[in-house]
Amino acid sequence: MSAETGSQTILHPLSEEPYSPPKARFWGFEYIPAERQLLHSFLSNRLVLVALGMLVLLVICAVFADWVAPVDPLEQALRARLSPPIWEERGMSPYYLGTDRLGRDVLSNIIFGLRVSLLIGFIAVGISMVIGLFLGLTAGYSRGFWESFIMRAVDVQLSLPLIMVALCFMVLFGQGLWKMIVVLAITGWAEYARTVRGTVLSIREKEYVESAYALGFGAWTIMTKYLLINAITPVLILCAVQVPRVIMLEATLSFLGVGVPVTTPSIGLAIARGYQVLFSGSWWASIFPGLALMLLVACINIVADWLRDALEPRSREQV
């Protein structure tokens, strides 16, 4: 790139400078606003960009599974049973990733299974968050007997293996999509309650909270206007971390046969069905659903780790 000035030619080399967030000025001081820091940390992390892009693609496939899936996931084609992926010699269309021992399409079961996994993960975590947020907020604010009761319940629940508690509940109440959502929700509120209660205890003695007491604000006003707003960030981070755990727990319960019913496509069920023929050479019926589950959980974990580092003040300088 050049520019002619009189008889001289000045060359301007193209400099490739790394992206830096725009700065703002206040009383002569330059600073980077928080939202621009978050955007900068996101745009400068290629791994997070790739993970978020893959996660968005998986979510789109799950939402529009009725149009994306090549065939009905429950349709049985006995003539095409244990058909290999389409790139192998005996592969056939439209069973691009092969079929299981009853001729059900592996790819269609994966796509519909992603919908079930995401549905259970987000709804169960949302219900757990609401329960834990309410109990932790009231326990940290009121103190006394209510706080002791809630925290002892939290200690008892956290001391029990989550998968064993969920397994016992599912055996007692039976299989079902919404039954599993309720079970996973009521077994996952303890961490939210403990996190919110700790946050409330750390800020309830602040000057602005004491000023609200002095001005005569009610308990619910103080909890929602002054305490809840400060507890939202750690709760959102915890939600992002808990979603992949709930998805893995749902797949585990479905693999054991106590999760969703057999008439509901599930990745855990697909892995269990494929495991029955895994050592007979039909590896695709179990390996591909397992890879899909691993990809989904890995993408959510990568985005959740970045969100935690970006939103927590103690680790923001590490982003």
DOMI-458218 format. One record per residue (C-alpha): residue number from 1; residue in one letter; x, y, z. Coordinates in nm, 4 decimals, decimal comma. Each point is the difference from the previous one (the first is absolute). Layout:
BEGIN
[NUM 'A' [X Y Z]];
...
***
This chain:
BEGIN
[1 'M' [0,0000 0,0000 0,0000]];
[2 'S' [0,1550 0,3329 -0,1068]];
[3 'A' [-0,0839 0,3708 -0,0114]];
[4 'E' [0,1727 0,2546 -0,2291]];
[5 'T' [0,0946 0,3375 0,1587]];
[6 'G' [0,1754 0,2274 -0,2532]];
[7 'S' [0,2950 -0,1910 -0,1378]];
[8 'Q' [0,0217 -0,2429 0,2928]];
[9 'T' [-0,1821 -0,3272 0,0418]];
[10 'I' [-0,0780 -0,0996 0,3563]];
[11 'L' [-0,0637 -0,3661 0,0694]];
[12 'H' [-0,2446 -0,0953 0,2732]];
[13 'P' [0,0460 -0,3629 0,0969]];
[14 'L' [-0,3126 -0,1911 0,0925]];
[15 'S' [0,0295 -0,0742 0,3704]];
[16 'E' [-0,2015 -0,2868 0,1396]];
[17 'E' [-0,0682 0,1063 0,3572]];
[18 'P' [-0,1966 -0,2255 0,2349]];
[19 'Y' [-0,3546 0,0978 0,0842]];
[20 'S' [-0,0280 0,2293 0,3009]];
[21 'P' [-0,3281 0,1217 0,1499]];
[22 'P' [-0,0834 0,3701 -0,0397]];
[23 'K' [0,0632 0,2119 0,3056]];
[24 'A' [-0,2048 0,2688 0,1731]];
[25 'R' [0,1199 0,3119 0,1787]];
[26 'F' [-0,1071 0,1458 0,3329]];
[27 'W' [0,1663 0,3128 0,1423]];
[28 'G' [0,3041 -0,0620 -0,2195]];
[29 'F' [0,0370 -0,3686 0,0975]];
[30 'E' [-0,0355 -0,2776 -0,2558]];
[31 'Y' [-0,1737 -0,3231 0,0951]];
[32 'I' [-0,1646 -0,2976 -0,1675]];
[33 'P' [-0,3694 -0,0411 0,0928]];
[34 'A' [-0,1005 -0,3357 0,1439]];
[35 'E' [-0,2199 -0,0980 -0,2936]];
[36 'R' [0,2855 0,0758 -0,2419]];
[37 'Q' [0,2387 -0,2076 0,2103]];
[38 'L' [-0,2443 -0,2899 -0,0240]];
[39 'L' [-0,0299 0,0412 -0,3770]];
[40 'H' [0,3775 0,0258 -0,0368]];
[41 'S' [0,0596 -0,3173 0,2018]];
[42 'F' [-0,2594 -0,1792 -0,2130]];
[43 'L' [0,1336 0,1158 -0,3388]];
[44 'S' [0,3602 -0,0756 0,0927]];
[45 'N' [-0,0703 -0,3603 0,1081]];
[46 'R' [-0,0229 -0,2229 -0,3069]];
[47 'L' [-0,0810 -0,3121 0,1995]];
[48 'V' [-0,3066 0,1661 0,1513]];
[49 'L' [-0,1084 0,1270 -0,3418]];
[50 'V' [0,0212 -0,3489 -0,1490]];
[51 'A' [-0,1747 -0,1571 0,3004]];
[52 'L' [-0,2803 0,2559 -0,0082]];
[53 'G' [-0,0424 -0,0464 -0,3742]];
[54 'M' [-0,0237 -0,3781 0,0402]];
[55 'L' [-0,2429 0,0419 0,2908]];
[56 'V' [-0,2239 0,2292 -0,2042]];
[57 'L' [0,0044 -0,2535 -0,2847]];
[58 'L' [-0,0973 -0,2828 0,2361]];
[59 'V' [-0,2791 0,2080 0,1533]];
[60 'I' [-0,1368 0,0874 -0,3462]];
[61 'C' [0,0033 -0,3675 -0,0976]];
[62 'A' [-0,1812 -0,0894 0,3233]];
[63 'V' [-0,2635 0,2719 -0,0359]];
[64 'F' [-0,0715 -0,0818 -0,3644]];
[65 'A' [0,0454 -0,3755 0,0400]];
[66 'D' [-0,3249 -0,0743 -0,1817]];
[67 'W' [0,1448 0,1551 -0,3162]];
[68 'V' [0,3692 -0,0841 0,0469]];
[69 'A' [-0,0285 -0,3703 0,0825]];
[70 'P' [-0,0059 -0,2154 -0,3149]];
[71 'V' [-0,2582 -0,2511 0,1316]];
[72 'D' [-0,2228 -0,0631 0,3010]];
[73 'P' [0,2297 -0,1009 0,2900]];
[74 'L' [-0,2436 -0,2714 0,1165]];
[75 'E' [-0,0603 -0,1465 -0,3462]];
[76 'Q' [0,1257 -0,3579 -0,0235]];
[77 'A' [0,1358 -0,1321 -0,3294]];
[78 'L' [0,0874 -0,3635 0,0665]];
[79 'R' [0,1422 -0,0430 -0,3503]];
[80 'A' [0,2561 0,2713 0,0798]];
[81 'R' [0,0835 -0,1184 0,3531]];
[82 'L' [0,3639 0,0520 0,1008]];
[83 'S' [0,0692 0,1844 -0,3228]];
[84 'P' [0,3441 0,1699 0,0186]];
[85 'P' [0,0650 0,3700 -0,0692]];
[86 'I' [-0,0584 0,1118 -0,3552]];
[87 'W' [0,3725 0,0272 -0,0856]];
[88 'E' [0,0513 -0,3718 0,0601]];
[89 'E' [-0,0758 -0,2726 -0,2518]];
[90 'R' [-0,3405 -0,1097 0,1323]];
[91 'G' [-0,1124 0,3505 0,0927]];
[92 'M' [-0,3253 0,1311 -0,1411]];
[93 'S' [-0,1938 0,3236 -0,0207]];
[94 'P' [-0,1602 0,1640 0,1976]];
[95 'Y' [0,1726 -0,1790 0,2923]];
[96 'Y' [0,3120 0,2162 -0,0146]];
[97 'L' [0,1432 -0,1160 0,3348]];
[98 'G' [-0,1397 -0,3514 -0,0151]];
[99 'T' [-0,2797 -0,1731 0,1901]];
[100 'D' [-0,0352 -0,1957 0,3241]];
[101 'R' [-0,1089 -0,3608 0,0462]];
[102 'L' [-0,3653 0,0862 -0,0696]];
[103 'G' [0,0721 0,2136 -0,3052]];
[104 'R' [-0,0445 0,3394 0,1708]];
[105 'D' [0,2018 0,2840 -0,1479]];
[106 'V' [0,2950 0,0992 0,2207]];
[107 'L' [0,0232 0,3577 -0,1313]];
[108 'S' [-0,3705 0,0698 0,0563]];
[109 'N' [0,0218 -0,1378 0,3541]];
[110 'I' [0,2982 0,2263 0,0680]];
[111 'I' [-0,1770 0,3121 -0,1276]];
[112 'F' [-0,3201 -0,0667 0,1959]];
[113 'G' [0,2081 -0,1112 0,2980]];
[114 'L' [0,1750 0,3383 0,0012]];
[115 'R' [-0,3410 0,1646 0,0317]];
[116 'V' [-0,0884 -0,2155 0,3018]];
[117 'S' [0,3394 0,0563 0,1640]];
[118 'L' [-0,0128 0,3780 -0,0416]];
[119 'L' [-0,3638 0,0140 0,1122]];
[120 'I' [0,0691 -0,1956 0,3175]];
[121 'G' [0,3242 0,1866 0,0672]];
[122 'F' [-0,1340 0,3534 -0,0293]];
[123 'I' [-0,3398 -0,0552 0,1655]];
[124 'A' [0,1370 -0,2038 0,2908]];
[125 'V' [0,2789 0,2518 0,0628]];
[126 'G' [-0,2494 0,2874 -0,0232]];
[127 'I' [-0,2289 -0,1549 0,2616]];
[128 'S' [0,2958 -0,0798 0,2269]];
[129 'M' [0,1229 0,3569 -0,0348]];
[130 'V' [-0,3371 0,1476 0,1025]];
[131 'I' [-0,0298 -0,2307 0,3027]];
[132 'G' [0,3582 0,0542 0,1127]];
[133 'L' [-0,0184 0,3746 -0,0612]];
[134 'F' [-0,3090 0,0371 0,2180]];
[135 'L' [0,1259 -0,2217 0,2822]];
[136 'G' [0,3525 0,1446 0,0012]];
[137 'L' [-0,1254 0,3579 -0,0132]];
[138 'T' [-0,2442 -0,0431 0,2885]];
[139 'A' [0,2500 -0,2027 0,2039]];
[140 'G' [0,2766 0,2598 -0,0343]];
[141 'Y' [-0,2356 0,2870 0,0772]];
[142 'S' [-0,2067 -0,1362 0,2883]];
[143 'R' [0,2717 -0,2006 0,1789]];
[144 'G' [-0,1066 -0,1868 0,3171]];
[145 'F' [-0,1917 -0,3271 -0,0117]];
[146 'W' [-0,0946 0,0248 -0,3691]];
[147 'E' [0,3630 0,0389 -0,1057]];
[148 'S' [0,1111 -0,2930 0,2169]];
[149 'F' [-0,2784 -0,2196 -0,1373]];
[150 'I' [0,0761 0,0830 -0,3636]];
[151 'M' [0,3746 -0,0424 0,0359]];
[152 'R' [-0,0376 -0,3367 0,1782]];
[153 'A' [-0,2218 -0,1137 -0,2873]];
[154 'V' [0,2680 0,1216 -0,2421]];
[155 'D' [0,2696 -0,1912 0,1883]];
[156 'V' [-0,2078 -0,3185 -0,0026]];
[157 'Q' [-0,0742 0,0223 -0,3722]];
[158 'L' [0,3575 0,0835 -0,0995]];
[159 'S' [0,1284 -0,2926 0,2064]];
[160 'L' [-0,2038 -0,2484 -0,2066]];
[161 'P' [0,1125 -0,1212 -0,3447]];
[162 'L' [-0,2181 0,1850 -0,2487]];
[163 'I' [-0,0282 -0,2884 -0,2426]];
[164 'M' [-0,1086 -0,2404 0,2740]];
[165 'V' [-0,2677 0,2405 0,1262]];
[166 'A' [-0,1314 0,0579 -0,3524]];
[167 'L' [0,0098 -0,3751 -0,0688]];
[168 'C' [-0,2038 -0,0759 0,3120]];
[169 'F' [-0,2597 0,2649 -0,0875]];
[170 'M' [-0,0348 -0,1265 -0,3573]];
[171 'V' [-0,0428 -0,3577 0,1209]];
[172 'L' [-0,2703 0,1109 0,2448]];
[173 'F' [-0,1956 0,2294 -0,2341]];
[174 'G' [0,0628 -0,1784 -0,3300]];
[175 'Q' [0,1202 0,1168 -0,3396]];
[176 'G' [-0,1126 0,3206 -0,1651]];
[177 'L' [0,1417 0,3142 -0,1554]];
[178 'W' [-0,1596 0,2436 0,2413]];
[179 'K' [0,0561 -0,2324 0,2941]];
[180 'M' [0,3707 0,0083 -0,0776]];
[181 'I' [-0,0032 0,3797 -0,0266]];
[182 'V' [-0,1660 0,0290 0,3423]];
[183 'V' [0,2388 -0,2517 0,1571]];
[184 'L' [0,3089 0,1720 -0,1379]];
[185 'A' [-0,1372 0,3387 0,1087]];
[186 'I' [-0,0714 -0,0949 0,3613]];
[187 'T' [0,3376 -0,1733 0,0330]];
[188 'G' [0,2024 0,2938 -0,1319]];
[189 'W' [-0,1144 0,3061 0,1977]];
[190 'A' [0,2492 -0,0359 0,2867]];
[191 'E' [0,3016 0,1542 -0,1752]];
[192 'Y' [-0,2043 0,3030 -0,1058]];
[193 'A' [-0,1292 0,0524 0,3543]];
[194 'R' [0,3493 -0,0202 0,1469]];
[195 'T' [0,1451 0,2365 -0,2616]];
[196 'V' [-0,2759 0,2597 0,0407]];
[197 'R' [0,0085 -0,0172 0,3778]];
[198 'G' [0,3772 0,0589 0,0023]];
[199 'T' [-0,0371 0,2975 -0,2341]];
[200 'V' [-0,2787 0,1500 0,2129]];
[201 'L' [0,2048 -0,0379 0,3190]];
[202 'S' [0,2920 0,1820 -0,1614]];
[203 'I' [-0,2052 0,3045 -0,1019]];
[204 'R' [-0,2785 0,0275 0,2597]];
[205 'E' [0,2250 0,2142 0,2238]];
[206 'K' [0,0905 0,2458 -0,2770]];
[207 'E' [-0,0770 0,3681 0,0455]];
[208 'Y' [-0,2699 0,0190 -0,2654]];
[209 'V' [-0,1854 -0,2966 0,1566]];
[210 'E' [0,0190 0,1607 0,3430]];
[211 'S' [-0,1294 0,3220 -0,1541]];
[212 'A' [-0,2959 -0,1902 -0,1409]];
[213 'Y' [-0,0701 -0,1354 0,3488]];
[214 'A' [0,0160 0,3523 0,1434]];
[215 'L' [-0,2365 0,1362 -0,2654]];
[216 'G' [-0,2593 -0,2579 0,0981]];
[217 'F' [-0,0032 -0,2134 -0,3148]];
[218 'G' [-0,1785 -0,3324 0,0339]];
[219 'A' [0,1727 -0,3365 0,0063]];
[220 'W' [-0,1049 -0,1002 -0,3536]];
[221 'T' [0,1077 0,3372 -0,1376]];
[222 'I' [0,3454 -0,0349 0,1527]];
[223 'M' [0,0362 -0,3611 -0,1127]];
[224 'T' [-0,1064 0,0626 -0,3583]];
[225 'K' [0,1424 0,3480 -0,0574]];
[226 'Y' [0,3284 -0,0180 0,1883]];
[227 'L' [0,0876 -0,3645 0,0694]];
[228 'L' [-0,1400 -0,1878 -0,2979]];
[229 'I' [0,1723 0,2201 -0,2587]];
[230 'N' [0,3398 -0,0835 0,1522]];
[231 'A' [-0,0730 -0,3736 0,0099]];
[232 'I' [-0,1030 -0,0296 -0,3649]];
[233 'T' [0,3508 -0,0183 -0,1476]];
[234 'P' [0,1286 -0,3010 0,2024]];
[235 'V' [-0,3355 -0,1732 -0,0510]];
[236 'L' [0,0192 0,0416 -0,3788]];
[237 'I' [0,3538 -0,1369 0,0007]];
[238 'L' [-0,1133 -0,2971 0,2075]];
[239 'C' [-0,2883 -0,0605 -0,2421]];
[240 'A' [0,2377 -0,0116 -0,2947]];
[241 'V' [0,2154 -0,2537 0,1838]];
[242 'Q' [-0,2938 -0,2143 0,1133]];
[243 'V' [-0,1668 -0,0417 -0,3413]];
[244 'P' [0,2585 -0,2495 -0,1376]];
[245 'R' [-0,0053 -0,1912 0,3297]];
[246 'V' [-0,3772 -0,0408 -0,0190]];
[247 'I' [0,0250 -0,1074 -0,3643]];
[248 'M' [0,2565 -0,2653 0,0923]];
[249 'L' [-0,2171 -0,1144 0,2916]];
[250 'E' [-0,3028 -0,0341 -0,2273]];
[251 'A' [0,2020 -0,2038 -0,2494]];
[252 'T' [0,1282 -0,2217 0,2818]];
[253 'L' [-0,3479 -0,0688 0,1365]];
[254 'S' [-0,1337 -0,0687 -0,3489]];
[255 'F' [0,2936 -0,2342 -0,0660]];
[256 'L' [-0,0893 -0,1912 0,3180]];
[257 'G' [-0,3616 -0,0287 -0,1152]];
[258 'V' [-0,1658 0,2191 0,2641]];
[259 'G' [-0,0033 0,3316 -0,1869]];
[260 'V' [-0,2293 0,1000 -0,2824]];
[261 'P' [-0,2318 -0,2705 -0,1430]];
[262 'V' [0,1074 -0,2032 -0,2999]];
[263 'T' [-0,2485 0,1878 -0,2198]];
[264 'T' [0,1985 0,3230 0,0520]];
[265 'P' [0,3208 0,0405 -0,2037]];
[266 'S' [0,2946 0,0479 0,2343]];
[267 'I' [0,3743 -0,0076 -0,0450]];
[268 'G' [0,0355 -0,2125 0,3126]];
[269 'L' [-0,2464 -0,2537 -0,1381]];
[270 'A' [0,1780 0,0029 -0,3365]];
[271 'I' [0,3324 -0,0747 0,1707]];
[272 'A' [-0,1600 -0,2820 0,1989]];
[273 'R' [-0,1542 -0,1545 -0,3119]];
[274 'G' [0,3269 0,0250 -0,1886]];
[275 'Y' [0,1954 -0,1499 0,2886]];
[276 'Q' [-0,1877 -0,3277 -0,0462]];
[277 'V' [0,1568 -0,0446 -0,3449]];
[278 'L' [0,3207 0,1957 0,0568]];
[279 'F' [0,2301 -0,3040 0,0240]];
[280 'S' [-0,1615 -0,1735 -0,2953]];
[281 'G' [0,1478 0,2539 -0,2422]];
[282 'S' [-0,2894 0,2483 -0,0183]];
[283 'W' [0,1970 0,2747 0,1732]];
[284 'W' [-0,1879 0,2932 -0,1577]];
[285 'A' [-0,3232 -0,0596 0,1931]];
[286 'S' [0,1703 0,0942 0,3281]];
[287 'I' [0,3085 0,2025 -0,0971]];
[288 'F' [-0,1783 0,2751 -0,1944]];
[289 'P' [-0,2563 0,0794 0,2754]];
[290 'G' [0,2853 0,0044 0,2517]];
[291 'L' [0,1998 0,2408 -0,2147]];
[292 'A' [-0,3045 0,2269 -0,0394]];
[293 'L' [-0,0506 0,0074 0,3776]];
[294 'M' [0,3690 0,0705 0,0567]];
[295 'L' [-0,0047 0,2843 -0,2540]];
[296 'L' [-0,3080 0,1602 0,1563]];
[297 'V' [0,1371 -0,0170 0,3544]];
[298 'A' [0,3461 0,1206 -0,1063]];
[299 'C' [-0,1408 0,3053 -0,1821]];
[300 'I' [-0,2160 0,0998 0,2971]];
[301 'N' [0,2909 -0,0478 0,2406]];
[302 'I' [0,2334 0,2160 -0,2087]];
[303 'V' [-0,2544 0,2830 -0,0208]];
[304 'A' [-0,0806 -0,0354 0,3722]];
[305 'D' [0,3690 0,0172 0,0973]];
[306 'W' [0,0467 0,3145 -0,2070]];
[307 'L' [-0,3131 0,1551 0,1503]];
[308 'R' [0,1231 -0,0755 0,3504]];
[309 'D' [0,3421 0,1541 -0,0653]];
[310 'A' [-0,1540 0,3037 -0,1696]];
[311 'L' [-0,2637 0,0788 0,2627]];
[312 'E' [0,1874 -0,0763 0,3213]];
[313 'P' [0,1947 0,3118 0,1071]];
[314 'R' [0,2812 -0,2042 0,1580]];
[315 'S' [0,0815 -0,1746 -0,3278]];
[316 'R' [-0,0820 0,2737 -0,2521]];
[317 'E' [0,3647 0,0923 -0,0378]];
[318 'Q' [0,0714 -0,3580 -0,1080]];
[319 'V' [-0,2322 0,0237 -0,3042]];
***
